[in-house]
Structures are given as C-alpha cells and as structure tokens.
C-alpha cells in the first residue's frame, strides 16, 4: 500500500498457589474496585495437555523499522537496541541500505569505478548484532552509482549483483552468516519502484544468486509486496516457477488491517499452486493501519483496540497458528514526527526511547514459556480477538505462564483455577503484571507530565500481585481484566516464604533538568532551535524529518571567532543533589559533533550568583570533534542551577558557504542517582572498584554510549556509597545481560547493616533488576555490585542507580 513514510531525503521481578494433582487449568478474571465488571469469562487449560504448538520468539518478536528520515542520524536508532532487547526483540528489518540519502554505501569515481564504504551501515548494524538482535536486510533502494533513480531499477543487473555481493561478503568476513535478505521493498508500490515487473524479476534473479554465492547459509526471498492480493504475487511466482534454479527461501508480503494474518492461508495456497509449498511465509510489515499521523492517543500509543496493546496481544496469538514463519511489527521505534512524542505513530517505543503500551505486550510474549497448553475460553465476548488467553509451560524449569487479554471496551471478570501443576513438592510463586489505561502505559504518564523519569513511573508493565503459595497442583484466583487490558501470570517453584510479597517500583534514571527554564548569553530561535529545546528530553538532532519540524536543540548566536565566550544554564527548579551532568552535542548526519566547545567549564549554584566549579577543560577531546553524549561525573553537591560556559567554540561551522562559530547542544541533562558514573558513560570504570577484570565497551549498551562488561567467573565491579542515612530504605537497580542463557551474572548489595542480597540474570536480553534494602541502625554506607561468580560467558551491566525510598 502507499505508505507515506518512505520519502526522499530533504537536503539539509516475579511471585504464587497449589494442592493435589489434577488434570486441568481454569482461569477466571474478576473486577478490581476501580473497574466495575460488566461481563464474565472463563479460561481453562490442562498442564498435562498440549496443543503441539511451540510459542516461538523468533516467529513473533520482530520489528521492521523502515525508512524514517530520523534514521539518517546514526546515533538515534542504535541507542534503542538495549530497550528493544529488553522487550525480547529477536530481529529487526531495515531498508534503504543502498539509498544514498542514508548510508552512503556505493559510490562511483570520475573514471566509472564503483567502490563501497561500510562505515555508516556498520554503525547501524554492528551494534544491533552485538546487542543480540539479528538484522533482516531489505536490499533497497538504488544508489546513483547504479541507477538513474532512487526508486528505479539498476542500469546494469550485473553491477547491482556486485553491490549485493559486496554487502553480504562484508558481513560474512566479519563472521556474520545465515541472515535473511529480502530483495527490495514494496516493488508493486509505484512510489517505491518505478520499474516494470520484468525489471524487478531481473533484479531479484541477480540479487538472490549474489546473496547465496556470498553466503550459502543465508536466506533470500521477496517480493515484499504491499498486500497479499497484489497482482505481482502470481506473476512473481510464475517467474520463479519458470526459473527453478533461482534461490527462493521465503515469500514475503505486508499487511495492515484489523486481521493482519488472515492472508497467510492465501499466501500458502498461492505458493502451493506454483510448486512452492515448502517455502515459508514472512509478513515483513504488519500493524492495524499504515498511518503514522492518526493523532496522539491512537494506534499503538495506548492500550487501545486499534493497534494498541490489547489488539497487539490478540494478533500475536493469531500469528502463532496462522502459518506465518516470521512476522515483523511496523515499527520498533517511532520516528515520523520526532518533534511530537505522541502523534499516533506505530512504534513499540517512542522517538525518545520510552516503551509504549504495545511494547509491553511484546515483553509479555517474551516471558511466555515455549510449549502451548490446550485451553478453552468461554463467556461473554470470548474469542481470540476479544477476550482470550494462552497458557504455556517450560518443563525444564517447571515454569507455567498464562497471558490474558481483553480487547473490548467492557471490563471483564474471569475466574482463575490452575490444576495439574508440577508444584506438589515445592512452594511456588505467582506474579501478575498488567497493561491497561494506566498501568504499563507511558501515554498516561506523558499526558500527566511524568516525562523526566526513565522509565516513567508506569511505563513498564508493573507487578500488580506477587504471592508465594504452598506446594500443590492447583491454583485459583479472580483477576480483573479492565477494558483493553493485557495481564500475565508467571508461576514457578520458589523457596521463599508463603504469603504476599512486597513489590517495589523500579528505580528511575531521573533527568533533574527536564523542562527546566533555560537562560543564556545569546540565542538563536528557529529551524528547530530554541532555548526550551535544551531541556525537552530529546537528545538527538534531526536536520530532515518526514513530518513536523526539524529537531535541533539550543544554539548561541553566530560568532566570528572561536575564542568567544558563550554560556547556557538550566534551572532545576530547586536545589537538588547532583553527581552527573550529560552534554549531548548536535549529532545529525551532516553536523555530527559540531558546535561542541573545546574549552569550557561546568559550574553549579544555589542562587544563580555564587558558582562552584564542577569541571573545567582547556583542550577537550584534544580538540577533536566529539561523538555522542559527553558525560561528566562530578563531586556530589546540592545545586539549583547548572551552567556551561564555553571559552573556545571549537571548529567552524559552514553555514551557506560562510564559516561561523557557535556553542550548540541538543540537550543538557542533570542526574543525582547516588552512583557516580553509574552508566559508565565516561568511558571508564572509575570510580567503581574492579574485582578481577572488567572494562567499559560501547558496542553492547542498554542506553547511552557505554556499559561495563566482564567475562568469566570471579569478575565484577563494585562501589561503596557513603553518606547514607541509618534505618532508611534504598533501592539499587540497573540492567544486566548475559552472553549465554543460563550463565548468570549478579546484581547485589552488602555492607549496609543487613544480610547481603544478590539477584541473578541468566537471560541474553537486557533485564531490569533492582534490590530494596534498609540500612542498619548505625549504617551510613552500602556496597553495591555487579559480579559473576561462575560460568565462562561474557556479561554486561548498565544504568545503575541508587535511590532513597521504596
């Protein structure tokens, strides 16, 4: 279909129930006081009876990012890989890889020699791989060196094949094989391919052979048409039938409708009719609607039934039995109108990195056990797309999971009774998480003004019930499913004491400067620049966007000499403890790192009059252009105002052929997280103490530019926080990731006047972990740590924070 996003570049933690062995699982959901239940339903299943279906993350948990012009900023999308990993994302489809406006991959010199430069594409792909997400590459669009139009066919199919060979070979040489390669994107869309079907078929033939020659383990396919009813489908399959030697490993199409997988059976029939019954079907873009401008609060912005959380839950389940081998949600991250956090875009994550309600549903599916149990749903509105659920088990861990959704506008009450559970010899925990109009819904936080926190208070699906039940084979309860809600239960063996388990909200990484008033020595307003943009939470700059205005930040007026003094400051509203300051430079494609000073000071004040120097430099970064956010760990102190004063503005900026000098920042962020350098953004482990061996790396991160990493047993980092208050509750948290499933890394706290506590993470996906502890009667310090005490795998940690309160 004619989707508006692809336009040319414009130049410029968990808990439980049970009794004797039985043979069925039944679940009933009841209304909570805040929701008057209007209907009832029941869900029943048998732990001992399975459907024979495997719930596969590699089938369901994929995204297709497409051609947002925001992708031209090579920092923006990779910054979200940690967030996408924490949601269980397995693969991300990218396109425009050959388009000159994006990654500048192919060029031709004056003598007609073709050359390849992978620098920009690697910035997108290599961090993705290292974050545990597999690239799915759409071979599109046409560079000027190979054709006369970005959306046209090549002038030479052999030159096109050579370019494809170069790309695949490049990644094979780096050790990456077996990826999916799709030939073009929506060739039946006249706005995205101006050639004929015959020209596309020739392109496919050349590219498919090139892919397989370069990597015999790769999978190649197409045609990625706009919809399954496209007339191109039959013609393409007829062409392949007449050319049986051509590689054809998957058939792909796009689907935007209320029932996006209803066309899979048609695809299977079409494939069988042409002798390709063994070729798998991929839906490489899907959502409820292709529109990315339906208005704030629509689509995946919320928990709604039109592309939101409850609809996504129902459709992901439909996909399990649809026959599709892989599906790709459009899109992982919003980007169509980056100057407007919510505008009805289709992402799992907002343009500035917050998880949306639909993103929480993908996380919930990543928590499901792999073996589906037989189930029956009855009651009002019972049905896969309305009120329904899925139960599953993992026999190696004895974990049982149940996911329920109410994709209707009516609160629904469902009774829960699980039987035949494998917990006759151990107590077991039952943990419930929820997404509804408030819980797990960043849109609600956003409209309430809670935007400085990361995550915001209700952004991630919260634990709404956590219990430990006595050993037994059954569990029963009543659970409320409010209108358009999704709820998940996870049951697993535990040695914890029976009863209710106190739940604690995750600690926040809170930007104290968010929304703060900005004053400066001089300023320019217009074209995306404004003082208020310095503290608006948007830490990337975009010189070109699909819709809305360009996004920049704050800039001084133009100066004629670099040896000029310019300053800017943010008002935190009141005096607050500060230990970290982050200066985000202008980082758009054409102006990456410009406007960042080489000589400057950072100072703090309580009265906007007397200033304390926090950092000073006369030759920052050796005068070289900076790359990404610059983080400064400072001596903790209480300040209301943070000022940055530049005395050398760095390199000249070319503006319409004239060299000028400006002080420019996309964002000024201020933190007081109790742990200096808790996100290791300084590029060093200091002031953390290294136990054994540990280092900082930039290729695998949860957020920002760096994370700490260790490999093998007896390695870790720790920090002793001082100045704590006795008899006070604190929460220590962060994100951990293991390099191998089942090989744990621990987050822990000790030396606080209580029992040492450590929690393991054995997942290869970024996982939030937090520990709440209370200091002893005379304790004023605590040692927090990340440590591996066994195993050989590599592990990572990021965004550690320590906060008072529970």
N, C-alpha and C positions, 0 to 999 in steps of 0.2 A: 504494500500500500504506500501511498505517497506521504511519507513521514517527514515532517519539516525539519528535523534536527540536522540532517546532513546538508549543509550549505557550504560553499567555498569560503575559505578564509578571507576575512576583511583585512586588507593590508593595514597595517598599524599593530550459695554453695550447697548443700541439699539435705531431706529427712524422712513419717510412717505407720503398721497394723497386723492381726492374724489369729487363726485356730485350725482345727484338724483338716486333713486332706480332703478336698472336694474336687469337682471337675469343671467348674465354670467360673467365669469372671463376669460380674454385673456392676454397672456404674449408673448412679442416678444423681442429677445435679439440682440443688435447691438454692433458692434465692437468699442472698445476704440482705441485711436490713436496709442497705442503701438502694436496693433494687426490688421492686415488687414483682414477683414472678407472675407471668401471665400464662405460661404453659408449662407442661412437664414432658419429660422424655426419659428413656432408659437406654443404657448401653450395656451389653453383656458379651462376654467372650470367655474362652477357655484357655488357660495357660498350657494345658496339655494338647490343645488342638490348634494347629497352624494352617494357614492358607497355602503354604508352599511358596509364598512370595517373600523376597528379600527387600527390605527398605534400604535403598542404596543412596548414599550421599552423592556418589559420582553421577547418578542419574538426575538428582533433583536440585542439588545445591550449587548451581552455576549461574553466572551472570553475563550479560552482553553489554559492554559499555558504549560501543558505537562512536559516533563522530562529533561529540560536543566540541565546540571550539575551545572550551576550557582545557581540553586535552593537550593543547599546544603548550601549556605551562607544564614542564616536565617534572615539577615537584608535586603538583596537586594530586593527581590520581595515585601515584605510588605512596603518598602519605597515608592513604586509606587502606593499604594492604593489611595492616595489623587489625584494623576494625573488621575488614571483610573476613580475615582468617578467624577472628574470634566468633564470627557468626557461622562458621562451618563451610565457607565458600571453597569449593573444590577447583573450579576452573573459571576463567574469565575470558570471554571472547572480545578481541579487539580488531578494529578495521582501520582503514585509511593508512595502512603501514607504508604504502608506496606513494601516497599523496604528498606532493612537495610542500604543502602547507603545514604538514605535521612533523615528519621525522627526517626529512631531507636525506633519504636513503640512496637515491640514484642520481647521478649527475653525468653530464657529457661535456667534454672539453671542446675546444675550437677545432680539433682535428677529428672529432667524432668518436673518441674513445670513451666508453662507458666505465664509470667507477662507482664504488659502493662505500658508504660511510655509515657504520652501525652505531655511532656514538649516541645519538638521540634515541633510537629504538631500544638500545640496550638499557638506557635509563628507565624506560618503561617496563621492559620485560625481565631483566635480570633480578631486580628486587622482588618482582612477583614470584618468580621461581623460588627464590631463597626464602620467601615467606610461606612456602608450602602450597601455593596456588599455581595450577598448571595453565599456561597460556593456550588459548584456542585462537588460531590466527586466521583472519579473513584476508585473503590476498586481494587487496583493493587499495587505492584506486590507481589511475595511470599517471606516472611522473612525466614531466615534459620531455625527458630524455628518451622516452619510449613511445610517446603518442602525442597527438595534436590537441587532445582534450582530456581533462582530468577524469571525466566520466565516459570517455570513449575507448574503443579497442586499441591495441597496440598497432603501430605501423609495421612491426615485424614480430610474428609469433615466436621466432627463434630468439630474438632479443628479450622478449617477455619471459620465455622459458629460462634464459640465462640469469635473469634477475631473480626469479623464483629459486633457482638452484643456489644462487649466492646466499640468499637469506637462510634457506634450510641448512645449507652446509655450514654457515657461520655458527648456528646453534648446535649442530652436530659436533663441530670441532670443540665447542665449549662443554660437551658432554651431555647435551640435552637431545634425546631422541624420543620417538613414539608419540609426538604431539599430533593434534588434529589440525588439518589445513583445509580451509574452505575457499573455493575459487569464486571470488567477487562477493558482492552483497547486493541483493535485490536487482538482478540484471533485467527483470521484467518491469522495473520502475523506470520510466523514461527519463526521470530526473537524475537517476543514478547510473544509467548505462544508455548511451546514445547509439550503440551499435545494433546490429541485427542479431537474431537468434543464431544464425550460422557463424557469425563472428564470435559470439560468446562460446559456442561449442568448440571452435578452434582454439580459443583461449583456454578453455577447460582442458582440452586434449594436451596442449603444450605444458600447462602448469601441473596437471596431475602426473604426467610422466616425469617431469622435473623433480617433483616432491619425492616420488618413490625412488628415483635414481639416487637422490642425495641421501635419503633415509628410508630404507626398505621397511622399517618398523613403523613409519608414520602412517597416519590415516588421512585420506584425502577424499573430498566429496563436494557436493553442491546440490542444486543451484542456488540455494538461499533465496528462493522467490518470496514475494510479498505475502502470498497465501496459497493454500493447497489447491484451490480451484484455478490457479493461473494456467493459461493455455500453454505456457512454456514447459509445464511439467511433462506432458505427454511427448512433446517434441524432443525434449532433452533425453528422456528415457529411450525414445525411439533411436536417437542418435547413438546412445551408448550401446543399445542392443545391436546396432549395425557395426559397432566398433568394439567388439568384446575384449580386445587386448588392453583397452584403456583402464587405468585404475579407477575404482569406484567403491570406496569403503563405507560411505554413508550418504544418505539422502537428507537434504535439509530444506526447511521452509520456515516462514514466520507466521505467527498467529496472534492477532489482537482481537479478542472477543470475550464475552462472558463465559464461554466454554472453550478455552483455547486448545484443548487436546481432543476435541471431537473429530478433528480432521485426520488424526493419526491412522485410523482404520482405513480412510480413503487412500492415504499415502501407501499403506501396506498393500491394498488392493492394486493400486497403480503399479507398484514395484513388482508384484507377482505377475501381473498381466504382461510385463516385458521381460520376465525371467529373472527378476532380482529379488526373489522372496527372502533371501538370506541377508540382504543389505539393511542395516539398522536405520531407523528414522531419528533424526535430530530436529527438535524445534529450537532453532538458534536465536529467536527472539520471541518472547511471549509476555503478555500483560492483558489487562482488561481493555485498554484503549491505547492508541498510539499518540494521543495528545499529551503534550508536556506543559500545557498552559491552561488547565481547566480551573484554576483558581485555588487559593490557599484552602487547605482542609479537604480537598477532593483527592481521588486516586489513592496512591499509597501513602499520602501524607498522614493518614489516620488509621483507625481500626475499621473503616467502612466496608460496605459490601461491594463497592465498585473499584476494585483494585487495591483495597486496603487489607488489613491484617486478617480479618475473618474470611474474606474472599480468597486470599492467598493460601490460607490453610486448607480450604476445601479443594482448591485447584491443584495444589501439590499432591494431595491424596489421589485426586483423579488421575494425575500423571503416573502414579505408581502402577496402575493397572491399564494404562492407555496403550501400551505397546511402544511408546517412545523410549529410545535408549538414553538420550540426554535431552535436557531442556535448559534454556538459558533465559532467566528473568531479565527483561529490559527495564531498569538498568541497575548496576550495583550502586552508583553514586549519581545524585542529581547534578546537572550542570548546564541546563538550558538557559536559565536566568539567574546567574550567580549573584547578582546584586539583591536578590529576593530569596531568602532562605526557604520560604514555602510559596509555591505558585502552582501546585498540582502536578509537579514533575513526578517521574515514575520510579525513583531510586529506592533502594533499601536504606540508603544513608543520605543525609542532606549534603549540600555542596560544601559545608564547613565541618563535616565529619561526625555529625550526630546520628545515632542509629534511629531509624524510623520504626513505626509500629510493624510494618510488613517485614522489616529486617529482623525483628524479634521472632517472628514466625519461622524464618529461615533458621535462626538459632535453635528454636524449639525442635524443629525437624532434625537438626544435627545431634540432638540429645536422645532421639529415639533409638531403641535397641533394634538390631538388624532383622529379626525374624518376626514377621507379622502373625498375630494370633487371629483365629477365626472370631468374628464378632457379629452381633446383631443389635440394631438400633430400632427402637420403637417409640411412639409418642407423637405429639404434635410437631409438624414440620420436619419429621425425621427424614433424612435423605442426605446424600453425600455433599450436596451444595448448600444445605441449610443447617440442620442440627445433626451432627455426626461425630465420629471419632475413630481412632485407630489405636490398637494395643499391640505391644510387641515385647519380645524377650531376648535376653542375651544369656545363653546357657553357660558361658564360660565365667560370667560374673554374677549370675543369678539376679540380674537387674531386670525389672519389669517397668515398662513405660506405657503411659496412656496419654494420648493427645485428643482433646475435645474442642469442637468449635461450634459456635452459634452464629451463623451467617444470616441472621434475620434481625429485624428491628424489635423483636419481642424478647424480654428476659425469659429465660427458660430454666426450669428446675429439673435436675437429673440425679437419680439415686445411685450411689456407688457401692458395689459389692463385688470384691475380687475374691475368687476362690481358686483352689488348686495351686496356690502359690508355693514356692520352694523354700519357705522360711520356717519349717517345722522345728529346726534345731538351732535357730538364732533369731534374735530380735531383728526388726527391720525398720528402716526409716521410710517415711512418705513425705515427699516435698512437692508442694504445689506452686507453680508460677502462673502469672496471669497477664494477658493483654486485653485491655478494654478501653473505654473512652478516657480513662485517667492513667491506669497502670500500663507500663511499657509503652508509653505514648508520648514521644518528645513533642509532638504538635501541641498537646495540652500544656506541657511545661513552657514551650515557646510563647504561646499566647498568654501565659500567666507571668511572663517576664523572667523565667529562670533559664537564662541563656549563658551565664558566665561559667557555670559548672560543667565539668566533663568527667563522667557523664552527668547530665542534668538529673535532678532527684528521682524522676520517674521514667527516665529514658530507657533503661534496660528492664526487661520483664522482671518484676520483683517476686521474691518468695512471699506468698501471702499465707502459707500454712506450712509448718515444719514440725513433725512429730516423730517419736520413736514408739513403735508398737511392740507388744510382747510377741514372742515366737508363735507362729501359727500359719495356717494355709489359706486364710481368708482375710479380707479387709472390706469394711463397708463405711460409707460416709455419705453426706449430702454436700453438694458443691453448687454454687451459683454460677451460671453462665449468663452474664448480662448480655444485652443486645450487642451484636457484632463483637463478640469476645472470643478469645482462644485461651485455653487452660491446659497445663501439662502436669501430670503426676509422674514422679520417678520414685520407684520403690527399690531398695537394695538392702542387703544384710548390713548390720551395724553392731558394734559393741557398746554403743552409747547407752546411757540410762534411759528407761522408758519415760514417756511424758512429752509435753510440749517443749520445743527447742526455741530459745530466744533467737530472733533474727535481727541482723544488723544491716543497715544500708551500707552499700559500698562507699568507701571514702571518695571524695571529689577532688579533682585537679582543678582548682578554682582560680580563674583569672581575676585578680583583685581590681584590675584596671578596666574591666569590661564596662562599657557605657560611660566611663568617666569623662568629665569635662577636659578638653584639651586647650592649652594655650601655647603660644609660640612666638618666636622672634619675627617671623614673616610667614606668609602662607599664600598658596595659590589654590583656587577652588574652580573645579570644572573638569570635564572629561574623566570622571571617576575619582578625582582628588578632592578631599575636604578634610578639615581638622577632625571632625567626628569619626571619619573612617579609620583613624589611628587606633580606636578602642572599640570597634564594632564587631570583633570576633572573627573577621575574615582576614586570614593571614597569608593570602595569595593574591597576586595581581594578574589581571586578565586584560590584555590590550584589545582582544576581539572576543565577542560573545554572540550567541545565537539570538538572544532576546534580552531586553532590558538595557541597562547602561554598562559601560566598561567599569571594571573594578580595579582601583589602584590603592590608595591609602592617603598618607599625608606627604606633602612636599613643601619645602620653603620656596620662596621666590627665586628666580634665576640670579646667580651671582656671576660676575665676570672673572673672578679669580678663585682658585681652590682654597687659598688662605683667607677664607672669610669665616666669620663666626655666625652660626645659626643654632637655635635651640628649640626644643619642644618638650612639653611636660604633660603628664596625666595626673588628674586629681582622683585619688582612690575614694573620696567621699568622707573618710575619717581615718585616723591613724590606725594602721594595721601592721602586723608583723610581716616583714618582707625578707626573703632569703634568696630569691631567684628572679632575674629580670631577663626577658627574651626580646630581642630586637629582630623583627622579621624584615628583611630587605625586600625591595621591589624584585620580583622574581619571574616576570613574564618572559616569554621566549626571546624577544628582541632586546630586552633590557634586564637580563638576569644579573642581579647583584649590583646594578649601578645605583648611584646616589647614596651609597653607604660610606660614611666618613672613614678616614684613616687615622685621624687624631680626634679624640673625644673623651669626655668624662660622663659618668653616670653619678647622680647625686640624689640624696633623699632629704626631705624636710617635713616637719610637722606644721609649720606656719607659713610656708611659701616665702620665707625671709632668710632664715638661717639654714644653711645647707651642709650636709655631711657627705663627703666624697665616698662613694662606694666602689668606683672603678675608674681608672684613668689609663690612657694609652696615647703614645705619640706616633706609633707606626703599626697600626693594627693589621694583622694578617700579612705583614711585610709589604703593605701597600697593594697587595693583590686583590682582585675582585672576590667578594665573599660568595659562598654557595650555600643557600638555605639559612634558616633561623640561627641567630647567634645568641648563645645562652651564657649568662654571667651569674655564677654563684657568688653571693655577697655575704658579708658578716650579718647575721640576723639582727634586725633592728625594727623599731616602730616608726613608720613614716606615713604621711598622708599624700605627699607629692613626690613624684619621681620625675627628674629632669635629665635629659640627654643633651649635652652641649658639644657641638662639633666645631673644631677649630681648623680642620683641614677636610674639605669636602670630597676628596678623592678624585677619581678620573673625570674628565669632561664627558658631558652627555651631548650627543648630536641631536639637535632639535631643528629640523628644517634646514640643515646644512650649516648651522651655527653651533659652536661649542659653548656650552654654558655649564655652570656648576650649581648643584642643588643638594640639599640634605633631604633624603627621601626614605620613608619607612612605610611598609604595608601595615605593620601592627607593632604596638608596644604592649607587651603582656607582663604582668607582675604576679608573682606567686609567693605564698608563705606556707609551704607544705611540710615544714618541720624537718625535712630531709634535704639538705643541700645537694644539688646535682642528682636528684632522685630519678631523673630521666636520662642521665649520662650524656646530656646534650653538649657538655663541654668538650666531649671527645676523650675524656679521661675518667678513670675510676675514682680519682681523688674528689672529696676527702674520705671516701669509703676505704676500709681496710680490706686488702685482698688476702684470702685464705687459700694457700696453694697457688693456683694460677687462674687469672681472669683477665679479660680485656674488653675493650669497647669496640663495637663494629657498627657500620652504617647500612649494611645490606639487609639485615633482618631486624626490623623495629616494629613496635606496636604503634607508636606515634612519634612525630618529630624526626630527628635525623640519626639518633644513635640508640643503642641498647647495650647492656652488659651481657657477656657470654662466657660460659665455662664449658669445658669438655672433660668428661670422665669424673670418677669419684674423688672425693676429698678436695673439691674446689668450690670456691664461692666468694661472696663479698659480704661485709657487714659494716654497720655504722652504729655508734653509740650516741644516742640523742640525750643531751643533758638539759637541765633547766625545766624538767617536767615537774608537775605538781603531785605530791603524795595523795593516795586514796582517790585517784582520778582515772576515769575511763578514757582510753585512747583506742584508735583503730589504725592499724598498719595494713596497707594494701598495695597491690600492684598487679602486673600482668606477667605470667610465666608461660613458657612454651618449651616443650621437649622436642629433641630431634628424632626421637623414636618412641612409638606408642608403648607404654608400659615401663619406660625407663624414667623414673621420677626425678624431679627437681623440687626442692622445698622452699617455701616462704615461712620464716619463723621469727619468734621474738623470745628473748631471755633476759635475765638480769634486771628485772623490773620489780622484784619483790614477790613474785609468784612463780608458778610452775611453767617451765619452758614449753612453748607450743609451736608446732610446725605442721604445715599442711602441704601435701604433695600435689603436683600436677604431672600427669603422665600423658597428656594429650599433645599432639603435634600442632594443634591450633592454639592461638593466643587465648589464655584463660584468665579471667579476673579472680584474684584470691585476696581475702582480707581476714585479719585476725583482730578481735576485740579483746583487750586486756585491761586490768585495773592495777595501777601501781600500788606498792605496799605502803604501809603507814609512814615509813620514813624514806621511801624511794623517790629519787628525783631524776632517774635516768633509766634508759632501756636500750638494749642492743637488738637491732633488727637485722635480718639477714636473708640472703638467698644462698642455698647450698645444695650441692649434690653429694650424697654420702654413699652412692652405689651406682653401678652401671657404667657404660662407656660412651653414651650418646652425648652430643652437644646439647646445651640448653641456653635459654635466653631469658632476661628479665628487663622490665621497662616500667616507667611511670610509677615509681614507688613514692608513697606519700604517707605521712603520719599526722593524724588529726585528733584533737581532743573531742570527746563526746562519743556517744554510741548511736 
